[in-house]
């Protein structure tokens, strides 16, 4: 079955320059208070995990997103804006 939820996709290359996704690229309903709502749940999940030194993977972030934003369904991917604020970028 294909996942029909929207994706918060952002461009990877803009005017020949790599763009790093961030909170500014999220939709307004998610961007508002993102740090205090979503990130707080991610930190709690990491703290409660058996391996707190490992960042959550995409499926785990999807579960957290679904819990935090049940009225705004979306499918998360590793290249999305919502994924990068909680990841270390090289």
C-alpha positions as CSV (number, residue, x, y, z in Angstrom):
1,X,0.0,0.0,0.0
2,X,1.4,3.4,-1.0
3,X,1.7,6.1,1.7
4,X,-0.4,9.0,0.6
5,X,0.5,11.4,3.4
6,X,2.2,14.7,2.2
7,X,6.0,15.1,2.4
8,X,7.7,18.2,3.6
9,X,10.2,18.2,0.8
10,X,12.7,20.9,0.4
11,X,15.1,21.6,-2.4
12,X,18.6,20.2,-2.2
13,X,20.3,22.5,-4.7
14,X,19.2,26.1,-5.1
15,X,21.0,28.4,-7.6
16,X,23.9,25.9,-7.8
17,X,24.3,26.0,-4.0
18,X,23.5,23.3,-1.5
19,X,20.8,24.3,0.9
20,X,20.7,22.9,4.4
21,X,17.2,22.3,5.6
22,X,16.0,23.7,8.8
23,X,13.1,24.9,10.8
24,X,12.6,27.9,8.4
25,X,11.6,25.3,5.7
26,X,8.8,23.7,7.7
27,X,5.1,24.5,7.1
28,X,3.8,27.2,9.4
29,X,1.6,24.8,11.5
30,X,4.7,22.7,12.3
31,X,7.3,25.6,12.5
32,X,5.3,27.4,15.2
33,X,6.8,26.3,18.5
34,X,8.7,23.4,16.9
35,X,11.5,23.4,19.4
36,X,9.2,23.4,22.4
37,X,6.9,20.7,21.0
38,X,8.5,18.3,18.6
39,X,12.2,18.6,19.8
40,X,11.1,18.1,23.4
41,X,9.5,14.8,22.5
42,X,12.5,13.7,20.6
43,X,14.8,14.5,23.5
44,X,12.6,12.6,25.9
45,X,12.5,9.6,23.5
46,X,16.3,9.6,23.3
47,X,16.6,10.0,27.1
48,X,14.3,7.0,27.7
49,X,15.9,4.8,25.1
50,X,18.3,1.9,25.8
51,X,20.9,3.6,23.5
52,X,20.8,7.3,24.2
53,X,24.0,8.0,22.3
54,X,22.3,7.0,19.0
55,X,19.9,9.5,17.3
56,X,16.5,8.2,16.4
57,X,16.1,6.9,12.9
58,X,13.4,8.0,10.4
59,X,10.7,5.5,11.5
60,X,11.2,6.5,15.2
61,X,10.9,10.2,14.3
62,X,7.8,9.3,12.2
63,X,6.2,7.8,15.3
64,X,7.0,10.9,17.4
65,X,5.7,13.2,14.7
66,X,2.5,11.2,14.4
67,X,2.0,11.5,18.2
68,X,2.8,15.2,18.4
69,X,1.0,16.3,15.2
70,X,-2.0,13.9,14.8
71,X,-4.1,16.5,13.0
72,X,-1.3,17.2,10.4
73,X,-0.4,13.8,8.9
74,X,2.9,13.7,6.9
75,X,5.4,11.2,5.9
76,X,8.9,12.0,7.1
77,X,12.0,11.2,5.0
78,X,15.7,11.6,5.9
79,X,16.0,14.6,3.4
80,X,13.1,16.6,4.9
81,X,13.3,19.7,6.9
82,X,11.8,18.1,10.0
83,X,14.5,15.5,10.1
84,X,17.6,17.8,10.0
85,X,17.0,20.0,13.0
86,X,17.3,16.9,15.2
87,X,20.3,15.5,13.4
88,X,24.0,16.3,13.3
89,X,24.9,17.6,9.8
90,X,28.4,17.1,8.5
